[in-house]
């Protein structure tokens, strides 16, 4: 059967022009298909590249702008610094009016947190407050315990030579409670101590107080509380009975005195004590 078909096709003849047109058509179609396929492949490659770039951009942005550690600084101004996983400052928040003013003067965004702390300590207003015996507290918190511990340790090194500056760590629960009251971490910690001594103290009262004022208030309340709780032993105190006899014994042991002198000295000692205790009665007589 194949032989028969071959003989039939061999009998088909086409003009040379028709053959050329057919070859040209097939060549054009082949080239068009190749170009279309190439364009499609290029488009797919371009789309895949854009998708990867977009994914990297979104992922990188999420990694960079996600805070992993918070640094709360209190002296009044009170501010909070958000630090990312690369130890860069990504946001600065002023927690009171003075804090807002300070944030407007700082140029620390996207800088390393140690550079930020150094710039804050060198700020003219902060330096003046610290030289005036004000207190600064720096509180570090965050979900990444390894980073938080490292940040706290480095800040302690940065502030080691600075007087009246204290560094602490805080839990996420403490931070949430502080923010709920509109306070920074440092002020929240001392607020709890103050409120335990005086429940009438409200968060809005201490919000714009300096850390020195809060510390002085705490010391004053603590002193008042100690006075109230100490028993008044003076009312129940009885004079010691052996003091007078010891004095008499000392007088009697002085050299050069006889029995008569000893009695006279004893009477004189007792009389003096009696006049001291009952001076009003003696005057009436």
C-alpha positions as CSV (number, residue, x, y, z in Angstrom):
1,X,0.0,0.0,0.0
2,X,2.9,2.4,0.8
3,X,4.4,1.7,-2.6
4,X,1.1,2.5,-4.3
5,X,0.8,5.9,-2.4
6,X,4.4,6.8,-3.3
7,X,3.7,6.2,-6.9
8,X,0.6,8.3,-6.8
9,X,2.4,11.3,-5.2
10,X,5.3,11.0,-7.6
11,X,2.8,11.6,-10.4
12,X,1.8,15.0,-8.8
13,X,3.8,17.9,-10.3
14,X,3.7,21.5,-9.2
15,X,5.0,24.5,-11.0
16,X,8.2,26.1,-9.8
17,X,6.5,29.3,-8.8
18,X,4.1,27.5,-6.6
19,X,6.9,25.6,-4.9
20,X,8.7,28.9,-4.2
21,X,5.5,30.5,-2.8
22,X,4.9,27.4,-0.6
23,X,8.5,27.4,0.7
24,X,8.3,31.2,1.4
25,X,5.0,30.8,3.3
26,X,6.2,27.9,5.4
27,X,9.4,29.9,6.2
28,X,7.4,32.9,7.2
29,X,5.1,30.9,9.4
30,X,8.0,29.1,11.0
31,X,9.7,32.5,11.8
32,X,6.4,34.0,13.1
33,X,5.9,31.0,15.4
34,X,9.5,31.2,16.6
35,X,9.2,35.0,17.3
36,X,5.9,34.5,19.1
37,X,7.3,31.7,21.2
38,X,10.4,33.7,22.0
39,X,8.3,36.7,23.0
40,X,6.2,34.5,25.2
41,X,9.2,33.0,26.9
42,X,10.7,36.5,27.4
43,X,7.4,37.7,28.9
44,X,7.4,34.7,31.2
45,X,11.0,35.3,32.3
46,X,10.2,39.0,32.8
47,X,7.1,38.3,34.8
48,X,9.0,35.8,37.0
49,X,11.7,38.3,37.6
50,X,9.2,41.0,38.5
51,X,7.4,38.6,40.8
52,X,10.7,37.7,42.6
53,X,11.7,41.3,42.9
54,X,8.3,42.2,44.3
55,X,8.5,39.3,46.7
56,X,12.0,40.4,47.8
57,X,10.8,44.0,48.1
58,X,7.8,43.1,50.3
59,X,9.7,40.6,52.4
60,X,12.7,43.0,52.8
61,X,10.4,45.8,53.7
62,X,8.6,43.6,56.3
63,X,11.9,42.5,57.8
64,X,13.3,46.0,57.9
65,X,10.3,47.9,59.2
66,X,9.1,45.3,61.8
67,X,10.2,46.5,65.3
68,X,11.9,43.8,67.3
69,X,13.1,45.9,70.3
70,X,11.7,49.0,72.0
71,X,13.9,51.6,73.9
72,X,12.0,53.8,76.3
73,X,13.9,56.9,77.5
74,X,12.5,59.0,80.4
75,X,13.8,62.2,81.9
76,X,10.9,64.4,80.8
77,X,11.1,64.5,77.8
78,X,9.8,60.9,77.4
79,X,10.4,59.2,74.1
80,X,10.3,55.7,72.6
81,X,12.6,54.3,69.9
82,X,11.6,51.3,67.8
83,X,14.6,49.2,66.7
84,X,14.5,46.6,63.9
85,X,16.3,43.3,63.7
86,X,19.3,45.1,62.0
87,X,19.7,47.4,65.1
88,X,18.4,50.4,63.2
89,X,16.0,53.0,64.5
90,X,12.8,52.8,62.4
91,X,10.5,55.1,64.4
92,X,10.6,57.7,67.1
93,X,7.6,58.6,69.3
94,X,7.3,61.4,71.7
95,X,5.1,60.4,74.7
96,X,4.5,63.9,76.0
97,X,4.8,67.5,74.8
98,X,8.5,67.7,75.8
99,X,9.0,64.4,74.0
100,X,7.4,65.6,70.8
101,X,9.7,68.7,70.9
102,X,12.8,66.5,71.3
103,X,11.9,64.2,68.5
104,X,11.6,67.1,66.1
105,X,15.3,68.0,66.9
106,X,16.8,64.6,66.5
107,X,18.2,63.1,63.4
108,X,18.5,59.4,64.3
109,X,16.0,57.6,62.1
110,X,17.6,54.6,60.3
111,X,20.8,55.0,62.4
112,X,22.2,52.4,64.8
113,X,20.6,52.6,68.2
114,X,24.0,53.3,69.9
115,X,24.5,56.4,67.7
116,X,20.9,57.4,68.6
117,X,21.6,57.1,72.3
118,X,24.8,59.1,72.0
119,X,23.0,61.9,70.1
120,X,20.3,62.0,72.7
121,X,22.8,62.3,75.6
122,X,24.6,65.1,73.7
123,X,21.4,67.0,73.1
124,X,21.7,70.4,74.7
125,X,18.4,70.2,76.7
126,X,19.1,66.6,77.9
127,X,22.7,67.5,78.9
128,X,21.4,70.5,80.8
129,X,18.8,68.4,82.7
130,X,21.4,65.8,83.6
131,X,23.9,68.4,84.8
132,X,21.0,69.8,87.0
133,X,20.8,66.5,88.8
134,X,17.8,65.2,86.9
135,X,17.4,61.4,86.5
136,X,17.2,59.5,83.2
137,X,15.9,55.9,82.9
138,X,16.3,53.8,79.8
139,X,14.1,50.7,79.5
140,X,14.6,48.0,76.9
141,X,12.0,45.4,75.9
142,X,11.2,43.2,73.0
143,X,10.1,39.7,71.9
144,X,13.6,38.8,70.8
145,X,15.2,38.2,74.2
146,X,18.7,37.7,72.7
147,X,18.6,41.0,70.9
148,X,17.0,42.8,73.9
149,X,19.7,41.6,76.2
150,X,22.4,42.6,73.8
151,X,20.9,46.1,73.3
152,X,20.5,46.6,77.0
153,X,24.2,45.6,77.6
154,X,25.4,47.9,74.9
155,X,23.3,50.9,76.2
156,X,24.8,50.3,79.7
157,X,28.2,50.6,78.2
158,X,27.2,53.8,76.3
159,X,25.9,55.4,79.5
160,X,28.4,54.1,82.0
161,X,30.1,57.5,82.3
162,X,26.9,59.4,82.6
163,X,25.7,60.1,86.1
164,X,22.0,59.7,87.2
165,X,21.3,57.4,84.2
166,X,19.8,54.0,85.0
167,X,19.1,51.1,82.6
168,X,16.4,48.4,83.0
169,X,14.6,45.7,81.1
170,X,10.8,45.2,81.0
171,X,8.4,42.6,79.8
172,X,5.9,42.9,77.0
173,X,3.0,42.9,79.5
174,X,4.5,45.9,81.3
175,X,4.9,47.8,78.0
176,X,1.3,47.1,77.1
177,X,0.0,48.2,80.5
178,X,2.2,51.4,80.3
179,X,0.9,52.3,76.9
180,X,-2.7,51.7,78.0
181,X,-2.2,54.4,80.7
182,X,-0.4,56.7,78.3
183,X,2.9,56.3,80.1
184,X,6.4,55.3,79.2
185,X,7.9,52.2,80.7
186,X,10.2,54.1,83.1
187,X,7.4,56.3,84.4
188,X,5.0,53.3,84.6
189,X,7.5,51.4,86.9
190,X,7.8,54.3,89.3
191,X,4.1,55.0,89.1
192,X,3.3,51.6,90.4
193,X,5.5,52.2,93.4
194,X,4.0,55.6,94.1
195,X,0.4,54.4,93.7
196,X,1.1,51.6,96.2
197,X,1.8,54.3,98.8
198,X,-0.8,56.7,97.7
199,X,-3.7,55.2,95.7
200,X,-5.0,58.7,94.9
201,X,-2.2,59.3,92.4
202,X,-3.4,59.0,88.8
203,X,-1.4,58.5,85.6
204,X,-2.3,61.9,84.2
205,X,-0.8,63.6,87.2
206,X,2.7,62.1,86.7
207,X,2.7,62.2,82.9
208,X,4.5,65.5,82.6
209,X,6.6,65.2,85.8
210,X,10.3,64.7,85.5
211,X,11.9,61.5,86.8
212,X,13.6,63.5,89.5
213,X,10.2,64.8,90.7
214,X,8.8,61.3,90.7
215,X,11.7,59.9,92.6
216,X,11.5,62.7,95.2
217,X,7.7,62.1,95.5
218,X,8.3,58.4,96.0
219,X,11.0,59.1,98.7
220,X,8.7,61.5,100.5
221,X,5.7,59.1,100.5
222,X,8.0,56.3,101.6
223,X,9.3,58.4,104.5
224,X,5.7,59.4,105.5
225,X,4.6,55.7,105.4
226,X,7.5,54.6,107.6
227,X,6.5,57.3,110.2
228,X,3.0,56.0,110.3
229,X,3.9,52.4,110.6
230,X,6.6,52.6,113.2
231,X,5.2,52.0,116.8
232,X,5.4,55.0,119.2
233,X,7.7,53.4,121.8
234,X,8.3,56.7,123.5
235,X,5.0,56.7,125.3
236,X,5.5,53.2,126.7
237,X,9.2,53.8,127.5
238,X,10.1,53.6,131.2
239,X,13.2,55.1,132.7
240,X,15.9,52.6,133.5
241,X,16.1,51.8,137.2
242,X,19.7,51.0,137.5
243,X,21.1,54.3,136.1
244,X,20.8,56.2,139.4
245,X,22.3,53.4,141.4
246,X,25.2,53.2,138.9
247,X,25.8,56.9,139.4
248,X,25.8,56.6,143.2
249,X,28.2,53.7,142.9
250,X,30.5,55.8,140.8
251,X,30.4,58.6,143.3
252,X,31.1,56.3,146.2
253,X,34.1,54.9,144.5
254,X,35.8,58.3,144.2
255,X,39.0,58.4,146.4
256,X,39.2,60.6,149.5
257,X,35.6,60.4,150.5
258,X,34.1,58.8,153.7
259,X,30.7,57.6,154.6
260,X,29.4,61.0,155.4
261,X,30.6,62.4,152.1
262,X,29.1,59.5,150.2
263,X,25.7,60.2,151.7
264,X,25.9,63.9,151.0
265,X,26.8,63.2,147.4
266,X,24.0,60.8,147.1
267,X,21.5,63.2,148.5
268,X,22.7,66.0,146.3
269,X,22.4,63.8,143.2
270,X,18.9,62.8,144.0
271,X,17.9,66.4,144.7
272,X,19.1,67.6,141.4
273,X,17.2,64.9,139.6
274,X,14.1,65.7,141.7
275,X,14.3,69.4,140.8
276,X,14.7,68.5,137.1
277,X,11.6,66.4,137.1
278,X,9.4,68.5,139.3
279,X,10.5,72.0,138.7
280,X,6.9,73.3,138.4
281,X,5.9,71.9,141.8
282,X,8.9,73.4,143.5
283,X,8.1,76.8,142.1
284,X,4.6,76.6,143.6
285,X,5.9,75.9,147.0
